């Protein structure tokens, strides 16, 4: 399958077409044998790998016959989609907490760096059939989180998910949609415009290869990625059997913070949230309470005390955005984009990467350098 890195990439792309997301038996094969050896066994046929029944092995072999990783990569490239493998620079290492249920790789659409954005991210999830209150709370929390420099992650669905994405986008912030289908074919179709906008200003992520469709089980399994990717999960409205509760419980098992927004005691759409709160989740009502909880969690130190990486380690496109920020005061995203000779969406993506590294902070609509930012003495350029 080519050289070491290329062979690993092709093998993992192949497996996204053959092994279902969250398949721990398949994950164990990859861990014990390596992705390329698993692919070789699938292509060769023969005896089933350990843990696979004859019937299941036959199904995997049938899928393997149709898999064409080169074609999938070409289709992805044409759609502006890349494939991120575990262990590479863009891979969010917190996903490794899923063990053998870890994705074999992720398809990513959008300009930002997934690993950097995931470092300061919060999941906001909830009911599809939400009330006006639920939609209002989701949008408000997401907007406030974005204004504080946090990335809002959700599932792109109707209801709370869509409100959270729109709240973050509306405030000029960062948001990530984790889909249960190929990222080149937005689902639900009614959110095609929203998901396209997220791909332009944020990131759209999924485990399934181009063109693949969602199923009920894939929605449930997708939720573990949302839980693992973020530093905490907030549930806004959920009935007792809501899939968003699966996300929150997965977050709890992974050692992430679980939070719930209370609703009326008489509302069945908040009954699941209330039960979650009774089981130990933290009650939150605004973004400040969320940040107070998740801000001390993860690899990053609290704001204004984290280490700053040397500027020469930054990607050139990121450094270019950093270089046009003024030494004093704030600059708007439009002005930063002009100074860096890039688009507004690209500038915002790079600003959130710099925010995760401790170089910049957001103040309302503006961005400014932090005290820890390493500014060369001869740097006098700025954005008017």
Buried (B, 14 or more C-beta within 10 A) or exposed (E): BEEEEEBBBBBBBBBBBBBBBBBBEBBBBBBEBBBBBBBEBBEEEEEBBEEBEEEEBEEBBEBBEEBBBEEBBEBBEEBBBBBBBBEEEBBBEBBEBBEBBBBBBBBBBBBBBBBBBBBBBBBBBBBBEBBEBBBBBBBBBBBBBBBBBBBBBBBBBBBBBBBBBBBBBEBBBBBBBBBBBBBBBBBBEEBEEBBEBBBBBBBBBBBBBBEBEBEEEBBBBBBBBBBBBBBBBBBBBBBEEBBBBBBBBBBBBBEBBBBBBBBEEEBEBBBBBBBBBEEEBBEBEBBEBBBEBBBEEBEBEEBEEBEEEEBEEBEEBBBBBBBBBBEEEBBBBEBBBBBBEBEBBBBBBBBBBBBBBBBBBBEEEBBBBBEEBEBEEEBEEBBE
